[in-house]
Amino acid sequence: MIRITVHLIREKKSLELEVPDNFTVSDLLKKLGYSIQGTVVLRDSTPVIESEKLQNNDVLEIFLTASGG
């Protein structure tokens, strides 16, 4: 298991999570109930793709870029 910190920018909250080894950005978005489309995930201010594996002690920011209208 690895530990990560996730900052949900739109919701203005942070989560400390334990996830399995080999967990990907896509897995994380599914776990949080987000779609890959319309979502940007940053690690150290750099966008990461959905197939990227998470690392222990990662700090991620999740931005929702799409909204209904």
C-alpha positions, 0 to 999 in steps of 0.5 A: 500500500502507498499513502497519497495526499489529494487536494480537491480544488473545486471542493476545497478539501484535502484527503489522505488516502492509502491505495494499493501499489500500482494504483494509477491516476485513472484508478484514483479518479474512479475511486473518487467518482470523477471522470477522466474527461474534464479532469486535470491531475497535477503532481508538483504543478505538472499534469499527469496522464491517467495511466501514470502510477502513483508513488508513495507520498505523492501530493496531487491536485485535482481540478475539474475543468468541465461544468454543466451548462 
